[in-house]
Amino acid sequence: MGGRWSTNAASEEPTPNAGRVLEKRVRARTARQKILRRADFPIPRVILGEMVLRRPVGGVPVIRGRSDFAISSTCPLSPT
C-alpha cells in the first residue's frame, strides 16, 4: 500500500509513478496560486482554530515564510 508520497511501504522506495504524482500536485498548486494572484481574485473566507496558528510545522524559517506570504498576498480583510 502506497503512503502519502506514493512510496512502497515494504521497501520505502518511490513507486514508478511517484514523479508523475508529484508533478501533478505541483501543477495544481501553481494553478491555485495564479488564481489567488489575479487582480480579480476570489476572497477566501476561513475560520482557523487557535492551535492551527500555534502548531510548529517546519520550524521557524518555514513558519515565518508562510506567514509573510499569507500577509503579503491578502487584500484588506478585517478579522472577525
Backbone torsions as a table, in degrees:
resi	resn	phi	psi	omega
1	MET	NA	128.3	-178.4
2	GLY	-75.1	145.8	178.9
3	GLY	-87.5	-165.7	-176.8
4	ARG	-59.5	-36.0	-176.9
5	TRP	-101.7	25.3	177.0
6	SER	58.7	50.5	175.5
7	THR	-105.6	157.8	175.2
8	ASN	-83.9	115.5	-173.7
9	ALA	-60.2	-31.6	-177.7
10	ALA	-71.2	-39.0	-175.2
11	SER	-112.7	-9.9	-176.0
12	GLU	59.4	18.7	175.5
13	GLU	-91.3	145.4	177.0
14	PRO	-60.4	142.6	176.4
15	THR	-76.1	162.7	-177.8
16	PRO	-57.1	-29.0	-177.4
17	ASN	-98.3	9.5	-178.2
18	ALA	-59.0	-40.4	179.5
19	GLY	-64.5	-41.4	179.0
20	ARG	-66.2	-39.7	179.2
21	VAL	-63.2	-45.1	179.2
22	LEU	-62.3	-45.1	178.8
23	GLU	-60.8	-40.4	179.3
24	LYS	-63.6	-42.1	179.4
25	ARG	-66.3	-39.3	179.1
26	VAL	-65.9	-42.9	177.6
27	ARG	-61.5	-41.5	179.5
28	ALA	-64.5	-42.5	180.0
29	ARG	-65.3	-42.7	178.8
30	THR	-61.4	-40.5	178.8
31	ALA	-64.1	-41.8	178.2
32	ARG	-63.8	-41.1	179.6
33	GLN	-64.9	-37.0	177.6
34	LYS	-62.8	-40.6	178.6
35	ILE	-61.3	-43.4	-177.3
36	LEU	-73.2	-14.2	179.1
37	ARG	-97.7	-2.1	178.9
38	ARG	-68.7	159.6	177.2
39	ALA	-65.8	-32.9	-179.0
40	ASP	-105.2	42.0	-174.7
41	PHE	-65.7	152.6	176.3
42	PRO	-72.9	143.4	179.1
43	ILE	-89.1	112.4	179.8
44	PRO	-74.2	142.9	176.4
45	ARG	-123.3	118.7	-177.6
46	VAL	-135.9	156.0	172.6
47	ILE	-121.7	120.8	-179.9
48	LEU	-110.4	136.0	172.1
49	GLY	-74.7	153.1	-177.7
50	GLU	-57.1	-38.0	-177.5
51	MET	-65.6	-26.1	176.1
52	VAL	-62.8	-38.3	-179.3
53	LEU	-76.4	-25.7	-177.0
54	ARG	-93.4	-14.8	-176.0
55	ARG	-67.6	121.0	-179.9
56	PRO	-79.2	104.1	179.9
57	VAL	-120.0	115.0	175.3
58	GLY	86.8	-0.1	179.0
59	GLY	84.9	173.2	-174.5
60	VAL	-59.3	-46.4	-178.2
61	PRO	-61.1	-39.4	-179.7
62	VAL	-68.9	-45.2	-179.5
63	ILE	-62.6	-43.5	179.4
64	ARG	-62.2	-43.5	179.3
65	GLY	-62.9	-42.7	179.0
66	ARG	-65.7	-41.1	179.4
67	SER	-64.8	-46.1	179.4
68	ASP	-60.0	-42.4	179.2
69	PHE	-63.0	-45.4	-178.9
70	ALA	-62.3	-42.3	-179.2
71	ILE	-68.4	-42.8	-176.5
72	SER	-72.8	-22.3	-176.3
73	SER	-101.4	12.7	179.8
74	THR	-101.5	154.0	173.2
75	CYS	-92.7	174.6	-179.7
76	PRO	-63.1	96.6	177.9
77	LEU	-111.9	144.2	177.6
78	SER	-103.5	126.2	178.0
79	PRO	-68.1	142.8	179.9
80	THR	-119.6	NA	NA
